[in-house]
Amino acid sequence: MVLEIRLSNFFSIKDEIVLDLRVGGSKSQPTQRLQANTFAYKDEHLLKSVAIYGANASGKSNIIKAIQLSVQMILQSHLYNENVVFNIAPFKFEDFPKKPSFFLIRFIMNEIEYEYSFSFSRNEIFTEELYYYPNGRRAKVFTRNESAGKEKSEIYSFGSAIRKPLDVAENTSRKTLYISRASQMDREIAKEVFRFFAEKICLGFDFEPLFIEKSFVENKDVVLKALQIADSDIVNVVMEKIKQPHKNINFDLASKQVVEQNVTLDLLNFVTFHKTNQQIPFNFLNEESRGTQILFYTILNVIDVIKNNKLLLIDEIEQSLHSKIVEYIVSLFHAGNSAQIVYTTHNTNLLNLNKLRKDQIYFVIKKDDGSSDLYSLFDYKDFRDTMDVEKAYLQGRFDAIPYIDDSLENLKTIIK
């Protein structure tokens, strides 16, 4: 479970923004009615869902993208060579291209809280820190500051959690995160942290055949029930593998010849059956609508996330989905135990304090200097729980909508 994420100097994000998944302190009646939207862990109370609203080009997607790229670095940096350029861009104005980007995440794993952070440019890592709270008190696992000296013993400082920590440091370049290298070198606490990012944070919907097959086999009955609740008339789905001839073409370095090899691939396909006539099969890819396909794959992902108490990051959740389906998906998370979803959306149906708490609603605006700012509805202390959030949002109360001068005179200048 994730408590908090902090970002600075990513894309349109200049100054530090905080995405806080801990509940606010409100005790109003509407908030109390939405206890199912939260879950408790020891002394912490956390949100199961967070919605991020904002105008086009305000920077909503950059928040999701920055988190995704930071997690990908954790999972992949031990594979990076010296010529790798990290796939991020700092804020382009003022002197921020010369400053590092920064990522921090606080999370709970195996009943222990962790705080992990690192800073980096497109070409190298500058700092990295990992702390944890094994007995309720903050303890250092390691810190790293590449400007602290030339020797690894000057750059790194360690607690007692990692076995032979300097051995790992000696094998960690400025392109590599220490946590990634330590996991690769079989250091236990690093492996646990690495597994958290690999197994508990979903960077988007997974459409890979291996995942789809596994999730369908494990959750078929639940998926069918979820589809039917979503007003689908599909009553059965059968998975099949179609054998298809394929030609592999490789270049053999020894003979310096192009080598062709005929192979057979197993392609994953589904056959659906509908309520009208349950004996007539439909080819899922060719005969079902794009919306039905997206809904099916979405449900497969969502059920897996909720069942395994993961965090799901989704940009523009409503793509190809009806607004009521989006509401349904969020409600599934609220019915779960400790799974979490952070999503960007333009769907204003959820801007209702009978559905979402104020601390679950975030807004993004583009400031005058071109940077993105993130803030919560919970920050508006004068906004009462009895007010109409959707109406206030569309009227521009929270500044997170586009301001369009669509007067007839202006429109005519475009047409002419």
C-alpha positions as CSV (number, residue, x, y, z in Angstrom):
1,M,0.0,0.0,0.0
2,V,1.2,3.5,-0.9
3,L,1.0,6.4,1.6
4,E,2.5,9.3,-0.4
5,I,4.4,10.2,-3.6
6,R,6.4,13.4,-4.2
7,L,7.7,14.6,-7.5
8,S,9.6,17.6,-8.7
9,N,11.2,18.7,-12.0
10,F,9.5,16.2,-14.3
11,F,8.1,17.5,-17.6
12,S,5.7,20.3,-16.7
13,I,6.1,19.7,-13.0
14,K,8.5,22.3,-11.6
15,D,8.2,22.7,-7.9
16,E,7.5,19.7,-5.6
17,I,4.0,18.3,-5.8
18,V,2.5,15.8,-3.3
19,L,0.1,13.1,-4.0
20,D,-1.1,12.0,-0.6
21,L,-3.1,8.8,-0.3
22,R,-3.7,9.2,3.4
23,V,-7.1,10.4,4.5
24,G,-7.8,13.9,5.5
25,G,-9.1,14.9,8.9
26,S,-12.7,15.6,8.0
27,K,-15.4,14.0,10.2
28,S,-18.5,15.4,8.4
29,Q,-21.5,13.2,7.9
30,P,-20.9,12.7,4.1
31,T,-17.3,11.8,4.8
32,Q,-18.4,9.3,7.5
33,R,-20.8,7.7,5.1
34,L,-18.0,7.0,2.7
35,Q,-15.9,4.9,5.0
36,A,-15.8,2.1,2.4
37,N,-13.7,4.4,0.3
38,T,-10.9,4.1,2.8
39,F,-9.1,1.3,4.7
40,A,-7.2,1.3,8.0
41,Y,-3.7,-0.1,8.6
42,K,-2.5,0.2,12.2
43,D,-2.5,3.9,12.9
44,E,-2.8,4.9,9.2
45,H,-6.1,5.4,7.3
46,L,-5.6,5.3,3.5
47,L,-7.6,6.1,0.4
48,K,-8.6,3.4,-2.0
49,S,-9.0,5.7,-4.9
50,V,-7.8,9.2,-6.0
51,A,-9.2,11.0,-9.0
52,I,-7.1,13.7,-10.8
53,Y,-9.0,16.4,-12.8
54,G,-7.7,19.2,-15.0
55,A,-7.9,20.8,-18.3
56,N,-6.1,19.4,-21.4
57,A,-2.4,20.2,-21.3
58,S,-2.6,21.0,-17.6
59,G,-0.1,18.3,-16.7
60,K,-2.4,15.5,-15.4
61,S,-0.7,12.9,-17.6
62,N,2.7,14.1,-16.6
63,I,2.0,13.1,-13.0
64,I,1.2,9.5,-14.0
65,K,4.0,9.4,-16.5
66,A,6.6,10.7,-14.0
67,I,5.6,8.0,-11.5
68,Q,5.6,5.3,-14.2
69,L,9.1,6.3,-15.4
70,S,10.5,6.4,-11.9
71,V,9.3,2.9,-11.1
72,Q,10.6,1.6,-14.4
73,M,14.0,3.0,-13.5
74,I,13.9,1.0,-10.2
75,L,13.0,-2.2,-12.1
76,Q,15.4,-1.7,-15.0
77,S,18.4,0.4,-14.0
78,H,20.6,-2.6,-13.2
79,L,20.5,-3.4,-16.9
80,Y,21.6,0.1,-18.1
81,N,24.8,0.6,-20.0
82,E,26.9,3.8,-20.0
83,N,25.3,5.1,-23.1
84,V,21.8,5.0,-21.8
85,V,19.8,8.3,-21.6
86,F,17.0,8.2,-19.0
87,N,13.6,8.7,-20.6
88,I,12.6,11.9,-18.7
89,A,12.8,15.6,-19.4
90,P,13.1,18.3,-16.7
91,F,11.0,21.5,-16.6
92,K,12.2,23.4,-19.6
93,F,12.1,27.0,-18.4
94,E,14.3,29.1,-16.0
95,D,17.3,27.1,-14.9
96,F,15.5,23.8,-14.2
97,P,17.1,21.9,-17.1
98,K,20.3,22.0,-15.0
99,K,18.6,20.8,-11.9
100,P,17.9,17.1,-10.9
101,S,14.4,15.5,-11.1
102,F,13.3,14.0,-7.8
103,F,11.0,11.1,-6.8
104,L,10.0,10.0,-3.3
105,I,7.6,7.3,-2.3
106,R,6.4,6.2,1.1
107,F,4.8,2.7,1.3
108,I,4.0,-0.2,3.6
109,M,5.4,-3.7,2.8
110,N,5.2,-6.7,5.1
111,E,3.8,-4.5,7.9
112,I,6.8,-2.1,7.8
113,E,6.8,1.4,6.5
114,Y,9.5,2.4,4.0
115,E,10.6,5.7,2.5
116,Y,12.6,5.6,-0.7
117,S,13.8,8.5,-2.9
118,F,16.3,9.3,-5.6
119,S,17.3,12.3,-7.7
120,F,18.7,12.2,-11.2
121,S,19.2,13.9,-14.6
122,R,18.8,12.4,-18.0
123,N,22.4,11.0,-17.8
124,E,23.1,10.1,-14.2
125,I,21.9,9.5,-10.7
126,F,22.8,12.0,-8.0
127,T,21.3,10.9,-4.7
128,E,19.4,7.9,-3.4
129,E,18.0,7.1,0.1
130,L,16.1,4.2,1.7
131,Y,14.8,4.4,5.3
132,Y,12.4,2.1,7.1
133,Y,10.5,1.9,10.4
134,P,11.1,-1.7,11.7
135,N,10.1,-0.8,15.3
136,G,8.1,2.3,14.6
137,R,11.3,4.3,14.6
138,R,13.0,5.6,11.5
139,A,16.2,3.7,10.6
140,K,18.6,4.1,7.8
141,V,19.1,1.3,5.2
142,F,21.4,3.4,3.1
143,T,22.0,6.9,1.7
144,R,23.9,7.9,-1.4
145,N,25.3,11.3,-2.5
146,E,27.5,11.3,-5.5
147,S,28.8,14.7,-4.8
148,A,30.1,13.7,-1.3
149,G,33.4,12.4,-2.6
150,K,35.2,10.1,-5.0
151,E,35.4,6.9,-3.0
152,K,32.3,4.7,-2.6
153,S,32.8,4.9,1.2
154,E,32.4,8.7,1.0
155,I,29.4,8.5,-1.3
156,Y,27.5,5.9,0.6
157,S,26.4,5.6,4.2
158,F,24.8,2.4,5.5
159,G,22.7,1.1,8.4
160,S,22.9,-2.6,9.4
161,A,20.1,-4.0,7.1
162,I,22.3,-4.9,4.1
163,R,24.9,-7.6,4.1
164,K,28.3,-6.4,2.7
165,P,26.8,-3.2,1.4
166,L,30.1,-1.8,0.0
167,D,30.4,-4.8,-2.3
168,V,27.1,-3.7,-3.9
169,A,28.3,-0.1,-4.1
170,E,31.5,-1.0,-5.9
171,N,29.3,-2.6,-8.6
172,T,26.9,0.3,-8.9
173,S,27.6,2.9,-11.6
174,R,26.1,6.4,-11.8
175,K,23.6,5.0,-14.3
176,T,22.3,2.4,-11.8
177,L,20.1,2.7,-8.7
178,Y,21.7,1.0,-5.7
179,I,18.4,-0.7,-4.8
180,S,18.3,-2.3,-8.2
181,R,21.9,-3.6,-8.1
182,A,21.5,-4.8,-4.5
183,S,18.4,-6.8,-5.5
184,Q,20.3,-8.3,-8.4
185,M,23.2,-9.2,-6.0
186,D,20.8,-11.1,-3.7
187,R,20.6,-8.6,-0.8
188,E,17.4,-9.6,1.0
189,I,15.8,-6.2,2.0
190,A,16.6,-4.8,-1.5
191,K,14.9,-7.9,-3.1
192,E,11.8,-7.3,-1.0
193,V,11.7,-3.6,-2.0
194,F,12.3,-4.5,-5.7
195,R,9.5,-7.1,-5.5
196,F,7.2,-4.5,-4.1
197,F,7.6,-2.2,-7.1
198,A,7.5,-5.2,-9.5
199,E,4.5,-6.9,-8.0
200,K,2.5,-4.3,-6.2
201,I,2.5,-1.3,-8.5
202,C,0.8,-1.6,-11.9
203,L,1.9,1.1,-14.3
204,G,-1.2,0.7,-16.4
205,F,-3.4,-1.9,-17.9
206,D,-1.5,-5.0,-18.9
207,F,-2.5,-6.4,-22.3
208,E,0.3,-9.0,-22.6
209,P,-1.0,-12.5,-23.6
210,L,0.7,-14.2,-20.6
211,F,-1.0,-11.9,-18.1
212,I,-4.4,-12.1,-19.9
213,E,-4.3,-15.9,-19.9
214,K,-3.2,-16.1,-16.3
215,S,-5.8,-13.6,-15.1
216,F,-8.6,-15.3,-17.1
217,V,-7.8,-18.8,-15.9
218,E,-7.7,-17.6,-12.2
219,N,-10.7,-15.3,-12.4
220,K,-13.1,-16.4,-15.1
221,D,-16.2,-16.7,-13.0
222,V,-15.6,-13.4,-11.3
223,V,-14.9,-11.6,-14.6
224,L,-18.2,-13.0,-16.1
225,K,-20.1,-11.7,-13.0
226,A,-18.4,-8.3,-13.3
227,L,-19.3,-8.1,-17.0
228,Q,-22.9,-8.9,-16.3
229,I,-23.1,-6.3,-13.6
230,A,-21.7,-3.8,-16.1
231,D,-24.8,-4.6,-18.3
232,S,-23.0,-6.9,-20.7
233,D,-25.1,-9.7,-22.2
234,I,-22.1,-12.0,-22.5
235,V,-22.9,-15.1,-20.5
236,N,-19.8,-17.2,-21.2
237,V,-16.3,-16.8,-22.5
238,V,-14.1,-19.6,-23.7
239,M,-10.3,-19.2,-24.2
240,E,-8.6,-20.9,-27.0
241,K,-5.1,-21.0,-28.5
242,I,-4.8,-20.8,-32.3
243,K,-1.7,-22.2,-33.9
244,Q,-0.4,-19.9,-36.5
245,P,2.7,-20.4,-38.7
246,H,5.4,-17.8,-38.3
247,K,8.8,-17.1,-39.8
248,N,11.7,-16.0,-37.6
249,I,14.4,-14.1,-39.4
250,N,17.8,-13.7,-37.6
251,F,21.3,-12.7,-38.6
252,D,23.9,-15.4,-37.8
253,L,27.1,-13.6,-36.8
254,A,29.3,-16.7,-37.4
255,S,28.2,-17.3,-41.0
256,K,27.2,-13.7,-41.7
257,Q,24.1,-15.0,-43.2
258,V,20.4,-14.2,-42.8
259,V,18.8,-17.4,-41.3
260,E,15.0,-18.1,-41.7
261,Q,13.2,-20.5,-39.4
262,N,9.6,-21.7,-39.6
263,V,7.9,-21.9,-36.3
264,T,4.4,-22.2,-34.9
265,L,3.0,-19.6,-32.5
266,D,0.1,-20.1,-30.1
267,L,-2.1,-17.0,-30.4
268,L,-4.5,-16.3,-27.6
269,N,-8.2,-15.9,-28.6
270,F,-11.5,-15.8,-26.9
271,V,-15.0,-17.0,-28.0
272,T,-18.0,-15.3,-26.4
273,F,-21.6,-16.4,-26.0
274,H,-24.5,-14.1,-25.6
275,K,-27.8,-14.2,-23.6
276,T,-30.0,-14.1,-26.7
277,N,-28.7,-17.4,-28.0
278,Q,-26.2,-19.1,-25.9
279,Q,-25.3,-21.7,-28.6
280,I,-23.9,-19.2,-31.2
281,P,-20.2,-18.4,-30.8
282,F,-18.7,-14.9,-31.4
283,N,-15.1,-14.4,-32.3
284,F,-14.0,-11.9,-29.7
285,L,-11.5,-10.0,-31.8
286,N,-13.5,-9.8,-35.0
287,E,-17.1,-9.8,-33.9
288,E,-17.2,-7.9,-30.5
289,S,-17.1,-4.1,-30.4
290,R,-14.0,-2.2,-29.4
291,G,-15.8,-1.0,-26.3
292,T,-16.6,-4.6,-25.3
293,Q,-13.0,-5.7,-25.8
294,I,-11.7,-2.8,-23.7
295,L,-14.2,-3.5,-21.0
296,F,-13.2,-7.2,-20.9
297,Y,-9.4,-6.5,-20.7
298,T,-10.1,-3.7,-18.1
299,I,-12.1,-6.1,-15.9
300,L,-9.3,-8.7,-16.1
301,N,-6.8,-6.1,-14.9
302,V,-9.0,-4.6,-12.2
303,I,-10.0,-7.9,-10.7
304,D,-6.3,-8.9,-10.5
305,V,-5.3,-5.6,-8.9
306,I,-8.1,-5.8,-6.3
307,K,-7.6,-9.4,-5.5
308,N,-3.9,-8.9,-4.8
309,N,-4.2,-5.5,-3.1
310,K,-2.0,-3.6,-5.7
311,L,-1.8,0.0,-6.7
312,L,-3.0,0.8,-10.2
313,L,-2.0,3.9,-12.1
314,I,-4.2,4.9,-15.1
315,D,-4.1,7.9,-17.3
316,E,-7.5,8.9,-18.9
317,I,-9.4,6.0,-17.4
318,E,-12.5,6.7,-19.5
319,Q,-11.0,5.9,-22.9
320,S,-13.6,3.8,-24.8
321,L,-15.6,3.4,-21.6
322,H,-18.9,4.9,-20.7
323,S,-18.9,7.2,-17.7
324,K,-21.1,4.8,-15.7
325,I,-18.5,2.0,-16.4
326,V,-15.8,4.2,-15.0
327,E,-17.9,4.8,-11.9
328,Y,-18.4,1.1,-11.6
329,I,-14.7,0.4,-11.8
330,V,-13.9,2.9,-9.1
331,S,-16.7,1.3,-7.0
332,L,-15.1,-2.1,-7.3
333,F,-12.0,-0.7,-5.7
334,H,-14.1,0.7,-2.9
335,A,-15.6,-2.7,-2.3
336,G,-12.1,-4.2,-2.1
337,N,-9.8,-4.5,0.9
338,S,-6.6,-2.4,0.4
339,A,-6.2,-2.1,-3.4
340,Q,-5.7,1.4,-4.6
341,I,-6.2,3.3,-7.9
342,V,-4.9,6.7,-9.0
343,Y,-6.4,7.9,-12.2
344,T,-6.8,11.0,-14.4
345,T,-10.2,11.7,-15.8
346,H,-12.5,14.2,-17.4
347,N,-15.6,12.2,-16.1
348,T,-17.4,14.7,-13.9
349,N,-20.1,12.1,-12.8
350,L,-17.8,11.2,-10.0
351,L,-17.5,14.8,-8.8
352,N,-20.1,14.1,-6.2
353,L,-19.5,14.1,-2.5
354,N,-21.9,11.2,-2.1
355,K,-19.5,9.1,-4.2
356,L,-16.0,10.5,-3.4
357,R,-14.6,12.2,-0.3
358,K,-13.0,15.6,-0.7
359,D,-9.5,14.1,0.0
360,Q,-10.0,11.7,-3.0
361,I,-10.4,14.6,-5.5
362,Y,-7.3,16.3,-6.9
363,F,-7.0,19.1,-9.4
364,V,-4.2,20.1,-11.7
365,I,-3.7,23.6,-13.2
366,K,-1.1,25.1,-15.5
367,K,0.3,28.2,-13.9
368,D,1.4,31.4,-15.6
369,D,5.0,30.2,-15.7
370,G,4.0,27.0,-17.6
371,S,4.4,24.6,-14.6
372,S,1.8,22.2,-13.3
373,D,0.4,22.5,-9.7
374,L,-1.5,19.7,-7.9
375,Y,-3.9,20.3,-5.0
376,S,-6.8,18.6,-3.3
377,L,-10.4,19.6,-2.9
378,F,-9.7,18.9,0.8
379,D,-7.5,22.1,0.7
380,Y,-10.6,24.2,0.1
381,K,-11.6,24.7,3.7
382,D,-14.5,26.9,2.7
383,F,-16.1,24.3,0.4
384,R,-18.8,22.6,2.4
385,D,-19.8,19.0,1.9
386,T,-23.3,20.1,1.0
387,M,-22.1,22.0,-2.1
388,D,-22.3,20.7,-5.7
389,V,-18.7,19.8,-6.7
390,E,-19.5,19.1,-10.3
391,K,-21.3,22.4,-10.8
392,A,-18.5,24.3,-9.1
393,Y,-15.8,22.6,-11.1
394,L,-17.5,23.2,-14.4
395,Q,-18.0,26.9,-13.4
396,G,-14.2,27.2,-12.9
397,R,-14.3,27.4,-9.1
398,F,-11.1,25.3,-8.8
399,D,-9.4,26.8,-11.9
400,A,-8.9,23.3,-13.4
401,I,-10.9,23.7,-16.6
402,P,-10.0,25.2,-20.0
403,Y,-11.2,28.8,-20.4
404,I,-12.6,29.0,-24.0
405,D,-13.8,32.2,-25.6
406,D,-16.2,30.6,-28.1
407,S,-18.1,33.8,-29.0
408,L,-19.5,33.9,-32.4
409,E,-17.1,36.6,-33.5
410,N,-14.1,34.5,-32.4
411,L,-15.5,31.4,-34.1
412,K,-16.0,33.3,-37.4
413,T,-12.3,34.4,-37.4
414,I,-11.4,30.7,-37.5
415,I,-13.9,29.7,-40.2
416,K,-13.0,32.7,-42.4
